[in-house]
Each structure stands twice: as structure tokens, then as C-alpha cells.
């Protein structure tokens, strides 16, 4: 039986290469695009939550990912700024 292909907006790599539009099928909790051969560069499995029926939902998810990443980077920057280096005491 042939599976019906649908178009979905994929946000897996939204922060690095943007939101992409793919044609594929829903398989369980995943969206599979590009065929069954996952060795092909343009094939993949996308977890539920990272593929969306509309572009506006994909943008909303990408914004959520961006805000989370910015918060993480701010926390990392604060940790780096708080680092202090001192000479070791004998025996250390």
C-alpha cells in the first residue's frame, strides 16, 4: 500500500540553516522525508514537535528555540565572566 505524502515545515535545524519545507509521510511519532534510504543527504526522520503543518506554527516553534538558546548563552556568558584565576598554592 502506497503511503500518502504530505508537506511539513521542519524546524530541526531552524537555528543553523533555517526552516525547511519537506514532503514525506508520518510514521508513528516521526515524519520521514526523502524516502527510506537514510544514507541519502536529503533524507531524514523528524521527531514530533519539530515538524509543523503550517509555516506560522514552524516560526512560533523556531522563536521558542531561539529564546531558549539565547537564555542558555546568557547563562554561559555569566559563568565565563565569573571565572577567576589565581596562582596555585604549594602542593596543588
C-alpha positions in Angstrom: 0.0 0.0 0.0 1.4 3.4 -1.0 1.6 6.0 1.8 0.2 9.4 1.1 2.8 12.2 1.1 2.2 15.4 2.9 4.1 18.7 3.1 5.5 19.7 6.5 7.7 22.6 7.8 10.7 21.2 9.6 12.4 23.2 12.5 15.1 20.6 13.5 17.9 22.9 12.2 16.0 26.2 12.4 18.8 28.0 14.3 21.6 26.9 12.0 20.1 26.5 8.5 16.6 27.8 8.8 13.1 26.3 8.5 12.8 23.9 5.6 9.7 22.6 3.7 9.8 18.8 3.1 7.4 16.2 1.6 7.1 12.9 3.4 4.9 10.6 5.5 4.0 10.3 9.2 5.4 7.1 10.6 4.5 6.6 14.3 5.9 9.6 16.2 8.2 10.6 13.3 7.9 12.4 10.0 10.0 10.7 7.3 11.1 12.6 4.2 13.2 11.8 1.2 12.5 8.1 1.0 13.5 5.1 3.1 17.3 5.2 2.4 18.6 7.4 5.2 22.1 7.4 3.7 20.8 10.0 1.1 21.7 13.5 2.2 18.2 14.8 1.8 16.5 12.0 3.8 15.6 12.1 7.4 13.4 11.3 10.4 12.0 14.2 12.4 10.5 13.8 15.9 7.0 15.0 16.7 7.2 18.7 17.7 9.9 19.5 15.1 7.6 19.3 12.1 4.6 21.5 11.6 1.6 21.7 9.2 1.8 25.5 8.8 4.6 27.9 8.4 3.3 30.1 11.2 3.5 27.2 13.6 7.0 26.5 12.5 8.0 30.1 13.0 6.5 30.1 16.5 8.5 26.9 17.4 11.7 28.4 16.0 11.2 31.5 18.1 10.8 29.4 21.2 14.0 27.5 20.3 15.8 30.9 19.7 14.7 32.3 23.1 15.8 29.1 24.8 19.2 29.3 23.1 19.7 33.0 24.0 18.9 32.2 27.6 21.4 29.4 27.6 24.1 31.6 26.1 23.5 34.3 28.6 23.9 31.8 31.4 27.1 30.5 29.8 28.4 34.1 29.4 27.7 34.8 33.1 29.6 31.7 34.1 32.6 32.7 32.0 32.6 36.3 33.4 32.6 34.9 36.9 35.7 32.8 36.4 38.7 33.9 38.4 42.2 32.5 38.1 44.8 32.6 40.8 48.2 31.1 41.4 48.2 27.7 42.9 49.3 27.2 46.5 52.2 24.9 47.1 51.1 21.3 46.7 48.3 21.9 44.3 
